Amino acid sequence: MQLTVVVQNLGTGRIKNGDGDPEDRWPALAERIDGAAEQVDVVLLQEVVDWEKYGHKQLARAMRDLDLEALPLAPSRSGLGTAILYRREVLGR
């Protein structure tokens, strides 16, 4: 079985700019990730800053936008967390 994996550093979550001010850069990034291949099976994201806040709202948004499932976000001492999203039909639970 061949899997298509996309790895992306978000640069402080893609919901704030480098100064920490709100700036929603996620839609353009989601489009780029989704367009990386005919079907993306796994997405590995770094620097998912604040994605655990507000009921995991940003993680849920990523799942919806990319039509992928997600593993629980791992704790991060630095605050620069990681996220793993995957295609359930391909990888199962």
Buried (B, 14 or more C-beta within 10 A) or exposed (E): EEEBEBEBEBBBBBBBEEEEEEEEBBEEBBEEBBEBEEEBBBBBBBBBBBBBEEEBEBBEBBBEBBEBBBEEBEEEEEEBBBBBBBBEEEEEE
